[in-house]
Amino acid sequence: MGQLTKKLLSGTALLVVAAPAARAADLPVKTAVPIEYVRVCSAYGAGFFYIPGTDTCLRVSGRARFEAGYIPVQNRSNSSGDLSQYRGLMRMNFDARTQTGYGTLRAFLRLEAASRTGVFMTSGTQQRIANAFPATGQDQFGRVQNFLVTEKAFVQFAGLTAGRASSFFDFYAHDYELIGSTAGSDVPSTNLLAYTHKFGENWSATLSMEDPNFRKNPFYASSIGLTGTVPGQSGLNNVFITAPTPVILGTNADGTANTVAFVDAVQRSRMPDFVGALRYDAPWGSVQLSAAVKDVNIGGFIANSAVSTLTPAPGAAAGPVSAGTAAALLAARGVASGAQTEYGWAVQGGLKLNMPWIAPGDGLYLQGAYGEGALIYTGFSYFTGTYASQLGPVQGAPFVHALADAVVNPLSGRIDLSRSFTATASFLHYWAPEWRSAFFGSYGEVSFSRGTREAFSLVSGLVGASAPPIGAAFAVSPILRDNYQIIAGTSLIWSPVKDLDIGIEGTYIGTGPLSGRVTDSTRPVTVGGLPAFTEKRYDTTQIRMRVQRDF
């Protein structure tokens, strides 16, 4: 009996142990998921890795920057008076590359955001082109500004570049400078479609179709002094709709206007800018020759504004004249319509020399440009600002720079293009591996047809204070004056560790009319109807320091 009991208990135990094992054998076996490790991609240089599960290599990089600046300003009127300036900036880069049967397929993205304060550190240029937005408080507008912008977003494939990228016209893009003061074309972000062909040894040629909106400095267009002259227009130019500028269709015996029409001087996007560049790259440096052509256009007569007769000629009736009559009078001069198009153009040559025989990393840039109706291409106004027909060279300056691409001659009714040129040199020298300095300077001029400027004095009674007045005051008016700009500066940068820059830069800015004097707008005192204070030249300086980390 005892033996039987032992056998029964042993069998029961075996069944208890074996039953779960049998049930487990009936369940599916769960296979472990293979781990996809991030692998280094060495095909395109340091920092690239394969996106898991793909054959695309990606590099993520970025930048953090702090800047502070100081610029002396005695004038505290018209939003001037900020001496100190500040900026904090972030940048993120994404560079994705895949090898294909046609070569490398690349997509590059760059996002930039910044907070900047101070009248000079904030950018009217970027605000006018919708790349920045201002604070709206009473004490902040014009001196507190932020931006978040797609700085780059382009695709490159088999010689094709498409998207938002740097203009192919540009060469020296202020590579050695902190502030970026020198004259010269530098449009880091524009929309374009380009094809680059490489040939020979180290040669390349590019043809690029580029967004015209990033290269238009507006026409000079006089403000309307009489509210009723142009219906819907009063005060300063309404650049969002129209910018009325006068055309004299009839004059009195003394040469003053009696019949004046207004045309719309706002430039529309009618065709892309076309850019061509020929470039050579070698171990000793680079050389580039580039050219651009752009349309410069105006609209027709402003609807229902047509003509106003201020001082009727003998036998003439005062009052408006029909648009058809205005067009006929203009056609008699060989101008078929108020709407016109001219073609601005620019050429630029640049040379970069690597100078390791002086010190490793040393380099020299030389660049010159000339253009007609293409002020942003020559870069005359890079420091002063763009997308405006006239601006003060710095905050608180006693006069403005005339920066228009063109002006409508009030006598002929034709478009007259401005002429500009710039010359720039920049040298970088390493005192030691962790210490370097840049030495840079530029000179530029912009000029207008003298007859065009003088013609505006004939309509000063109509178009208000922004037009050159008749008489002795005409000689010192800043409107459409030929002017020049000199910039020179130097910097000292310390890089105690790789990718960290701590530096300071000082610049000198000198501006003035090419001949004669201009009214000092900061001291609006007149004697006998003439300005009591005039200026021949304005000089100022600026200092900026920077702490920057790239990764």
Backbone torsions as a table, in degrees:
resi	resn	phi	psi	omega
1	MET	NA	-38.9	179.2
2	GLY	-65.9	-38.8	-179.8
3	GLN	-67.8	-39.9	178.9
4	LEU	-62.9	-41.0	179.9
5	THR	-62.9	-42.6	179.2
6	LYS	-61.8	-41.3	180.0
7	LYS	-65.5	-39.9	179.4
8	LEU	-64.7	-42.7	180.0
9	LEU	-65.6	-38.9	179.1
10	SER	-66.0	-41.3	179.2
11	GLY	-65.5	-38.8	178.7
12	THR	-63.6	-40.8	179.4
13	ALA	-63.4	-40.4	178.7
14	LEU	-64.4	-38.1	178.5
15	LEU	-64.8	-41.3	-179.9
16	VAL	-61.9	-41.9	-179.3
17	VAL	-72.4	-38.9	-173.9
18	ALA	-77.5	-27.8	-175.6
19	ALA	-61.7	-50.2	178.0
20	PRO	-60.9	-35.7	179.4
21	ALA	-64.5	-38.2	179.5
22	ALA	-67.4	-40.5	179.3
23	ARG	-66.1	-39.3	178.8
24	ALA	-63.4	-34.1	-179.8
25	ALA	-67.1	-23.3	179.2
26	ASP	-80.3	-16.7	-176.9
27	LEU	-82.7	150.9	177.7
28	PRO	-67.5	145.2	179.3
29	VAL	-83.3	128.0	-179.7
30	LYS	-85.7	117.8	-177.5
31	THR	-86.4	136.0	178.3
32	ALA	-66.0	137.1	178.6
33	VAL	-74.4	130.1	179.4
34	PRO	-66.4	139.5	-179.8
35	ILE	-84.9	128.1	178.5
36	GLU	-96.3	103.6	-178.7
37	TYR	-80.6	146.7	174.3
38	VAL	-71.7	126.0	-177.5
39	ARG	-109.3	143.2	177.0
40	VAL	-70.2	136.5	175.6
41	CYS	-108.7	112.9	-175.6
42	SER	-97.7	2.2	-173.7
43	ALA	-71.4	-26.0	-172.5
44	TYR	-121.1	16.8	178.0
45	GLY	105.7	-176.1	-175.1
46	ALA	-70.3	147.9	173.0
47	GLY	94.3	-9.7	-179.5
48	PHE	-87.8	145.1	174.1
49	PHE	-140.9	156.0	178.4
50	TYR	-76.0	131.0	170.4
51	ILE	-66.1	123.7	-174.9
52	PRO	-52.4	132.9	178.4
53	GLY	84.2	3.8	-179.0
54	THR	-133.7	171.9	173.0
55	ASP	-106.0	23.3	178.3
56	THR	-97.2	132.4	178.4
57	CYS	-97.1	139.0	-175.7
58	LEU	-130.5	137.8	172.0
59	ARG	-124.4	128.9	177.1
60	VAL	-110.3	127.9	179.8
61	SER	-143.7	173.4	-178.0
62	GLY	-169.0	-173.0	-176.8
63	ARG	-153.7	142.4	169.5
64	ALA	-126.8	134.9	-174.1
65	ARG	-142.6	141.1	168.5
66	PHE	-122.3	137.1	177.2
67	GLU	-135.4	145.9	172.7
68	ALA	-139.5	140.8	-177.2
69	GLY	-137.8	164.1	178.3
70	TYR	-141.7	133.5	176.7
71	ILE	-140.6	125.6	-177.2
72	PRO	-71.2	133.9	179.3
73	VAL	-140.7	120.2	176.5
74	GLN	-88.5	-29.1	-176.6
75	ASN	-83.8	128.5	-179.8
76	ARG	-111.9	13.3	179.7
77	SER	-93.6	161.8	175.5
78	ASN	55.1	49.6	175.8
79	SER	69.6	10.5	177.0
80	SER	-88.2	169.3	177.0
81	GLY	120.4	-8.2	176.8
82	ASP	-75.6	118.1	177.7
83	LEU	-92.2	-37.3	-177.4
84	SER	-102.2	148.0	-177.0
85	GLN	-137.4	148.2	-177.7
86	TYR	-143.9	151.7	175.3
87	ARG	-154.3	137.4	169.0
88	GLY	-120.7	129.3	-172.1
89	LEU	-132.7	142.1	171.6
90	MET	-124.8	150.0	178.3
91	ARG	-141.5	137.8	174.7
92	MET	-126.9	131.1	179.1
93	ASN	-117.4	140.2	174.0
94	PHE	-132.3	120.0	-176.4
95	ASP	-122.2	107.8	-177.5
96	ALA	-111.3	130.0	-177.1
97	ARG	-136.5	140.2	178.7
98	THR	-135.5	134.6	178.7
99	GLN	-84.3	129.1	-179.6
100	THR	-128.3	175.6	177.2
101	GLY	-66.9	-14.6	178.4
102	TYR	-101.2	4.6	-175.4
103	GLY	112.4	-162.8	-176.1
104	THR	-79.7	130.7	170.7
105	LEU	-98.8	121.7	-174.4
106	ARG	-127.1	141.0	168.8
107	ALA	-128.0	130.4	-178.0
108	PHE	-126.1	131.5	179.7
109	LEU	-126.0	139.3	174.0
110	ARG	-139.0	125.6	177.4
111	LEU	-114.9	129.5	177.9
112	GLU	-123.7	142.5	175.3
113	ALA	-143.4	146.2	-178.3
114	ALA	-156.1	154.8	168.9
115	SER	-118.2	125.0	-176.8
116	ARG	-138.1	145.9	-176.0
117	THR	-136.3	160.3	-176.4
118	GLY	98.4	141.6	-175.2
119	VAL	-58.2	-35.9	-177.1
120	PHE	-85.5	-37.8	-178.7
121	MET	-69.0	-35.7	172.3
122	THR	-66.3	158.2	-172.1
123	SER	-123.3	109.9	172.3
124	GLY	-65.4	-33.4	177.7
125	THR	-58.6	-49.5	-178.2
126	GLN	-69.0	-31.9	178.4
127	GLN	-70.2	-39.4	179.7
128	ARG	-66.5	-27.3	-177.9
129	ILE	-98.5	10.7	175.4
130	ALA	70.3	25.9	174.9
131	ASN	-98.9	4.0	-179.5
132	ALA	-154.7	159.6	178.5
133	PHE	-133.9	141.7	-173.5
134	PRO	-97.0	160.3	165.8
135	ALA	-70.3	157.7	-176.7
136	THR	-118.8	6.1	178.0
137	GLY	-70.9	158.5	-177.1
138	GLN	-56.7	-39.8	-177.8
139	ASP	-97.6	5.0	-175.5
140	GLN	-117.4	-25.4	-176.7
141	PHE	-60.9	129.1	-179.7
142	GLY	87.2	-10.2	-179.7
143	ARG	-132.4	-3.4	171.7
144	VAL	-129.0	125.0	-171.7
145	GLN	-150.0	143.6	175.4
146	ASN	-127.5	159.0	171.9
147	PHE	-149.6	151.3	172.8
148	LEU	-139.8	110.5	-168.3
149	VAL	-137.6	143.7	171.1
150	THR	-78.8	94.9	-175.8
151	GLU	-72.0	-36.7	177.9
152	LYS	-142.6	143.5	173.7
153	ALA	-165.8	86.6	-175.4
154	PHE	-137.5	158.9	176.6
155	VAL	-115.3	137.1	174.2
156	GLN	-123.5	131.4	-176.9
157	PHE	-160.4	122.0	174.8
158	ALA	51.5	43.6	179.2
159	GLY	89.6	-9.0	-178.0
160	LEU	-91.5	135.8	170.4
161	THR	-123.4	124.1	-176.7
162	ALA	-138.9	128.4	177.7
163	GLY	135.1	-152.9	-179.7
164	ARG	-98.1	114.3	-173.4
165	ALA	-150.9	176.6	176.2
166	SER	-70.1	144.3	178.4
167	SER	-62.8	139.3	177.9
168	PHE	-75.4	-7.1	175.5
169	PHE	-73.0	-30.7	-169.9
170	ASP	-75.1	154.2	177.6
171	PHE	-131.4	-82.4	175.2
172	TYR	-76.6	110.3	-175.8
173	ALA	-106.8	48.6	179.0
174	HIS	55.9	38.1	-174.8
175	ASP	-61.7	-31.1	-174.7
176	TYR	-97.5	-0.5	-171.1
177	GLU	-109.0	151.7	173.8
178	LEU	-85.1	-51.8	-176.9
179	ILE	-77.9	-36.4	-174.0
180	GLY	76.8	61.5	-172.3
181	SER	-98.1	-31.7	-170.6
182	THR	-65.5	152.3	178.0
183	ALA	-68.6	146.7	179.1
184	GLY	146.9	149.2	-178.6
185	SER	-67.2	131.4	178.4
186	ASP	-155.6	86.0	177.4
187	VAL	-112.7	90.8	-173.4
188	PRO	-70.8	-17.5	-175.9
189	SER	-137.9	111.0	172.7
190	THR	-146.5	161.0	178.6
191	ASN	-90.4	129.6	-173.9
192	LEU	-151.6	162.6	171.7
193	LEU	-135.0	117.0	-171.8
194	ALA	-137.4	154.7	174.5
195	TYR	-127.8	129.8	179.8
196	THR	-116.0	128.6	178.7
197	HIS	-115.7	126.1	177.5
198	LYS	-97.7	137.5	-178.3
199	PHE	-149.9	164.6	-179.5
200	GLY	57.8	-148.8	178.1
201	GLU	-111.7	108.6	176.1
202	ASN	78.5	8.3	179.4
203	TRP	-96.7	148.2	173.5
204	SER	-149.3	148.2	177.3
205	ALA	-130.5	137.5	-176.6
206	THR	-129.3	136.8	169.3
207	LEU	-118.4	124.1	-172.3
208	SER	-129.0	135.4	172.9
209	MET	-103.8	116.6	-169.0
210	GLU	-123.8	152.3	-178.2
211	ASP	-61.4	122.3	-177.1
212	PRO	-73.7	-19.3	-174.5
213	ASN	-67.5	-19.4	179.9
214	PHE	-93.4	8.4	-179.4
215	ARG	-134.0	22.9	-178.6
216	LYS	-109.4	111.1	163.6
217	ASN	-90.9	126.8	-169.3
218	PRO	-66.7	161.1	172.2
219	PHE	-59.6	150.0	163.6
220	TYR	-74.8	123.7	179.3
221	ALA	-134.2	125.0	-174.9
222	SER	-67.0	147.0	175.3
223	SER	-73.3	159.2	-178.6
224	ILE	-95.0	116.7	-178.9
225	GLY	-85.5	-26.6	-179.0
226	LEU	-106.5	118.8	-173.3
227	THR	-57.7	-39.9	-173.9
228	GLY	-84.3	-3.8	-175.3
229	THR	-65.5	-47.5	179.0
230	VAL	-119.5	109.4	-177.7
231	PRO	-53.9	132.3	179.6
232	GLY	82.6	-2.3	-179.4
233	GLN	-120.8	130.7	174.6
234	SER	-156.1	157.7	-179.6
235	GLY	66.1	-142.7	-177.7
236	LEU	-74.5	168.1	-179.2
237	ASN	-56.1	135.0	171.3
238	ASN	-91.7	86.5	-172.1
239	VAL	-69.8	-13.3	179.6
240	PHE	-76.7	-20.7	-178.8
241	ILE	-121.8	-64.1	-179.9
242	THR	-140.7	158.6	173.0
243	ALA	-128.5	90.6	-174.9
244	PRO	-66.8	133.3	173.5
245	THR	-135.1	140.3	-168.5
246	PRO	-84.2	149.8	169.9
247	VAL	-128.1	122.1	-178.3
248	ILE	-80.7	120.3	179.8
249	LEU	-104.3	-14.4	178.1
250	GLY	-153.8	147.5	-179.1
251	THR	-132.4	157.7	173.1
252	ASN	-81.9	175.6	-178.8
253	ALA	-61.1	-30.2	-179.4
254	ASP	-85.7	5.1	177.3
255	GLY	90.8	-7.4	177.9
256	THR	-75.9	156.0	-175.6
257	ALA	-75.3	140.7	169.4
258	ASN	-121.8	-19.1	179.0
259	THR	-134.3	117.4	-174.3
260	VAL	-132.0	131.8	174.5
261	ALA	-107.4	159.0	178.9
262	PHE	-120.6	130.0	175.9
263	VAL	-111.2	156.9	179.9
264	ASP	-85.4	116.3	-175.6
265	ALA	-99.4	14.8	174.6
266	VAL	-75.1	128.1	178.3
267	GLN	-81.2	130.7	176.5
268	ARG	-101.3	164.0	177.8
269	SER	-86.0	96.8	-175.0
270	ARG	-104.6	-26.4	176.3
271	MET	-156.6	154.5	178.0
272	PRO	-71.2	160.5	168.6
273	ASP	-78.6	142.4	177.4
274	PHE	-113.4	127.0	-175.9
275	VAL	-122.5	135.6	172.9
276	GLY	-124.9	141.5	-179.8
277	ALA	-141.5	136.7	174.1
278	LEU	-117.7	125.1	-170.8
279	ARG	-134.0	146.5	175.3
280	TYR	-130.3	126.9	179.6
281	ASP	-122.0	133.2	-179.2
282	ALA	-147.4	169.9	178.7
283	PRO	-58.0	-28.7	-178.7
284	TRP	-80.4	-13.8	-179.1
285	GLY	150.7	-153.2	-176.8
286	SER	-144.8	154.7	173.0
287	VAL	-140.7	141.1	-178.1
288	GLN	-142.8	139.2	171.3
289	LEU	-121.1	124.8	-177.9
290	SER	-132.6	155.7	180.0
291	ALA	-145.6	154.9	-179.3
292	ALA	-145.8	149.4	173.3
293	VAL	-132.5	139.4	-176.8
294	LYS	-143.8	152.5	176.0
295	ASP	-88.5	144.1	177.4
296	VAL	-122.8	110.0	-169.7
297	ASN	-130.0	157.6	172.3
298	ILE	-132.4	159.6	176.3
299	GLY	-84.3	-174.7	180.0
300	GLY	-85.5	-164.2	177.9
301	PHE	-62.4	140.4	179.8
302	ILE	-67.3	130.6	-174.4
303	ALA	-55.4	131.2	174.6
304	ASN	67.7	3.6	178.3
305	SER	-96.5	-44.5	175.1
306	ALA	42.2	-105.1	-166.6
307	VAL	-134.2	145.0	172.4
308	SER	-126.0	130.8	178.8
309	THR	-96.8	110.8	-176.5
310	LEU	-85.2	-55.4	179.8
311	THR	-118.9	96.4	-172.7
312	PRO	-59.0	138.1	171.5
313	ALA	-69.1	159.1	180.0
314	PRO	-53.1	125.1	178.7
315	GLY	84.9	-5.4	-179.1
316	ALA	-92.2	146.0	178.8
317	ALA	-90.3	137.2	177.2
318	ALA	-74.5	155.2	176.3
319	GLY	123.2	175.0	-176.8
320	PRO	-68.8	151.9	176.0
321	VAL	-116.3	147.2	-175.7
322	SER	-65.6	156.3	177.7
323	ALA	-61.3	-34.2	178.8
324	GLY	-64.0	-40.8	177.5
325	THR	-64.9	-42.0	178.4
326	ALA	-60.8	-43.5	180.0
327	ALA	-63.8	-38.2	179.2
328	ALA	-65.6	-41.3	178.3
329	LEU	-63.8	-38.0	179.1
330	LEU	-71.4	-37.7	-179.9
331	ALA	-63.5	-28.8	178.8
332	ALA	-64.2	-19.6	177.8
333	ARG	-93.6	4.0	179.4
334	GLY	92.3	6.0	176.9
335	VAL	-100.5	110.8	-170.9
336	ALA	-67.5	-30.6	-175.1
337	SER	-155.1	157.9	173.3
338	GLY	-63.1	-32.9	176.8
339	ALA	-76.6	126.5	-176.8
340	GLN	-141.8	160.0	173.5
341	THR	-138.7	128.7	169.5
342	GLU	-117.2	171.3	-177.5
343	TYR	-121.5	114.5	174.3
344	GLY	-83.6	159.8	-178.2
345	TRP	-154.3	160.6	177.8
346	ALA	-152.7	150.1	173.6
347	VAL	-130.1	149.7	-178.2
348	GLN	-147.9	140.0	174.9
349	GLY	-124.6	138.1	-179.5
350	GLY	-139.6	147.7	179.9
351	LEU	-136.1	131.1	172.8
352	LYS	-120.5	130.0	178.6
353	LEU	-118.0	124.0	170.6
354	ASN	-81.7	133.8	-173.5
355	MET	-126.6	59.3	-179.6
356	PRO	-66.0	-17.1	179.4
357	TRP	-70.7	-19.8	172.8
358	ILE	-84.3	-52.8	174.1
359	ALA	-164.7	145.2	178.9
360	PRO	-56.7	129.1	-179.2
361	GLY	96.9	-10.9	-179.2
362	ASP	-68.2	148.0	178.6
363	GLY	-159.3	158.3	-179.3
364	LEU	-134.0	130.7	172.3
365	TYR	-109.5	136.5	170.1
366	LEU	-129.8	133.6	-175.4
367	GLN	-151.7	142.2	176.0
368	GLY	-143.2	147.6	-178.5
369	ALA	-146.0	148.5	174.8
370	TYR	-137.8	142.8	179.3
371	GLY	-156.2	160.8	173.4
372	GLU	-126.8	123.9	-177.0
373	GLY	66.4	27.2	-173.4
374	ALA	-146.8	58.9	-172.2
375	LEU	-65.8	-35.2	-179.6
376	ILE	-72.4	-29.6	176.7
377	TYR	-68.0	-38.6	177.1
378	THR	-78.6	-19.5	175.8
379	GLY	75.4	19.7	178.8
380	PHE	-58.5	-38.5	-173.7
381	SER	-98.1	18.3	-175.6
382	TYR	-60.1	-43.9	-179.5
383	PHE	-76.3	-44.3	-176.6
384	THR	-66.3	-42.3	-178.4
385	GLY	134.3	161.2	-177.8
386	THR	-131.6	177.2	-178.4
387	TYR	64.0	32.4	174.1
388	ALA	-150.5	146.2	-175.7
389	SER	-81.9	-18.8	176.1
390	GLN	-156.8	134.5	-177.6
391	LEU	-145.2	152.4	170.5
392	GLY	-70.7	139.1	-178.0
393	PRO	-61.0	-33.8	172.9
394	VAL	-145.1	166.5	178.9
395	GLN	-63.2	137.4	179.1
396	GLY	80.3	6.8	179.6
397	ALA	-65.7	149.9	-176.4
398	PRO	-80.3	-4.4	179.5
399	PHE	-151.8	170.8	-179.3
400	VAL	-109.0	155.9	169.9
401	HIS	-88.9	137.1	170.8
402	ALA	-84.6	118.4	-171.1
403	LEU	-125.5	18.6	-176.0
404	ALA	-71.8	142.8	171.2
405	ASP	-65.6	-31.2	-175.3
406	ALA	-163.6	171.4	176.7
407	VAL	-146.3	148.1	174.9
408	VAL	-87.3	119.8	178.5
409	ASN	-64.1	120.1	-176.5
410	PRO	-64.7	-20.8	-179.2
411	LEU	-88.5	-47.9	-176.6
412	SER	-87.2	-23.9	-175.5
413	GLY	78.8	5.7	-177.5
414	ARG	-97.2	158.4	175.4
415	ILE	-76.2	127.4	173.1
416	ASP	-110.8	121.3	-178.7
417	LEU	-83.0	141.7	172.7
418	SER	-75.0	162.1	177.5
419	ARG	-123.7	136.5	-179.2
420	SER	-147.4	152.6	173.2
421	PHE	-147.5	155.2	177.7
422	THR	-142.1	153.2	174.1
423	ALA	-139.1	132.9	-172.7
424	THR	-136.6	143.2	173.7
425	ALA	-137.7	140.5	-180.0
426	SER	-148.1	128.1	-176.4
427	PHE	-124.3	131.3	177.9
428	LEU	-112.7	130.9	-178.6
429	HIS	-132.7	133.1	175.6
430	TYR	-94.9	113.9	175.3
431	TRP	-72.6	-33.8	177.0
432	ALA	-156.1	167.1	-177.9
433	PRO	-54.6	-28.9	-178.0
434	GLU	-103.4	-0.9	180.0
435	TRP	-126.0	133.0	177.6
436	ARG	-147.3	158.8	178.1
437	SER	-139.5	149.4	172.1
438	ALA	-115.4	144.4	175.6
439	PHE	-127.3	122.5	-171.6
440	PHE	-145.1	157.6	177.7
441	GLY	-165.8	158.1	177.8
442	SER	-151.8	157.5	175.0
443	TYR	-137.6	139.2	179.0
444	GLY	-149.0	156.6	176.7
445	GLU	-138.3	149.7	170.7
446	VAL	-133.2	139.5	-176.7
447	SER	-140.3	157.2	-178.4
448	PHE	-130.7	160.8	176.9
449	SER	-63.6	126.7	-178.0
450	ARG	-63.1	-40.0	179.8
451	GLY	-61.1	-35.3	178.7
452	THR	-64.5	-46.5	-179.7
453	ARG	-61.7	-44.9	-178.5
454	GLU	-65.3	-31.2	-179.7
455	ALA	-64.0	-30.4	179.6
456	PHE	-65.5	-25.5	179.2
457	SER	-66.5	-21.3	179.8
458	LEU	-74.7	-14.8	-179.0
459	VAL	-118.3	17.4	-175.6
460	SER	-62.8	-29.2	178.2
461	GLY	-67.9	-21.1	-179.2
462	LEU	-95.2	-44.9	-168.5
463	VAL	-92.2	-1.1	170.5
464	GLY	90.4	-166.8	-167.1
465	ALA	-68.3	-20.0	-176.1
466	SER	-79.7	-8.3	177.0
467	ALA	-91.7	150.6	178.5
468	PRO	-59.9	129.4	179.8
469	PRO	-72.9	159.5	177.0
470	ILE	-77.2	144.9	174.0
471	GLY	99.8	-156.2	-173.7
472	ALA	-63.8	-31.2	-179.0
473	ALA	-66.9	-19.9	178.2
474	PHE	-59.1	-34.7	-175.1
475	ALA	-65.7	-25.9	-176.6
476	VAL	-111.4	10.2	176.4
477	SER	-73.0	138.7	179.4
478	PRO	-81.2	-7.9	-174.4
479	ILE	-64.2	123.9	176.3
480	LEU	55.5	32.2	176.2
481	ARG	-82.1	138.6	171.0
482	ASP	-62.1	134.5	-176.1
483	ASN	-144.0	168.2	-177.0
484	TYR	-134.6	166.5	178.0
485	GLN	-147.7	131.5	175.6
486	ILE	-118.3	132.6	177.1
487	ILE	-133.7	135.6	176.7
488	ALA	-146.3	146.9	-179.2
489	GLY	-167.2	172.6	177.1
490	THR	-151.1	163.1	-178.0
491	SER	-142.6	164.7	172.2
492	LEU	-138.9	121.8	-174.9
493	ILE	-125.8	132.9	178.6
494	TRP	-111.8	127.8	177.4
495	SER	-121.0	83.6	-175.3
496	PRO	-65.4	-28.6	175.1
497	VAL	-136.0	165.2	-177.4
498	LYS	-60.0	135.5	174.6
499	ASP	70.0	17.0	173.7
500	LEU	-121.1	123.5	178.6
501	ASP	-118.5	131.2	172.4
502	ILE	-127.4	112.7	-171.7
503	GLY	-146.0	168.0	176.6
504	ILE	-138.9	144.9	-178.1
505	GLU	-139.1	140.1	175.7
506	GLY	-123.2	137.6	179.5
507	THR	-129.9	151.5	172.0
508	TYR	-113.3	137.5	178.2
509	ILE	-128.0	123.3	176.7
510	GLY	-124.9	128.6	-177.3
511	THR	-138.2	158.6	176.7
512	GLY	174.0	171.3	174.3
513	PRO	-71.7	151.6	-179.2
514	LEU	-69.7	-23.9	176.7
515	SER	-151.2	151.7	177.8
516	GLY	74.6	-160.3	-176.7
517	ARG	-130.9	165.2	177.3
518	VAL	-130.2	156.4	179.5
519	THR	-63.8	137.4	175.4
520	ASP	-83.6	104.5	-176.1
521	SER	-72.0	-14.0	178.7
522	THR	-82.2	-11.2	177.6
523	ARG	-131.4	76.0	-173.3
524	PRO	-77.6	67.2	179.1
525	VAL	-112.0	131.8	179.1
526	THR	-118.1	150.3	176.1
527	VAL	-130.3	115.0	-177.6
528	GLY	63.2	31.0	179.5
529	GLY	84.3	-2.8	179.7
530	LEU	-111.6	149.7	-179.3
531	PRO	-65.4	137.3	-179.7
532	ALA	-82.5	-24.2	-177.6
533	PHE	-123.4	128.9	176.9
534	THR	-130.8	161.9	-179.7
535	GLU	-130.0	144.2	174.8
536	LYS	-105.3	-20.6	-174.8
537	ARG	-160.1	148.2	175.3
538	TYR	-130.1	126.4	-178.6
539	ASP	-119.2	139.5	175.0
540	THR	-152.4	173.4	-179.7
541	THR	-134.4	165.0	176.3
542	GLN	-147.4	142.5	176.5
543	ILE	-124.9	137.6	176.8
544	ARG	-142.1	140.0	175.1
545	MET	-119.5	157.3	-174.2
546	ARG	-146.0	141.2	167.2
547	VAL	-123.0	121.9	-172.6
548	GLN	-139.7	134.3	175.2
549	ARG	-122.6	124.2	173.1
550	ASP	-105.2	149.9	176.6
551	PHE	-146.4	NA	NA
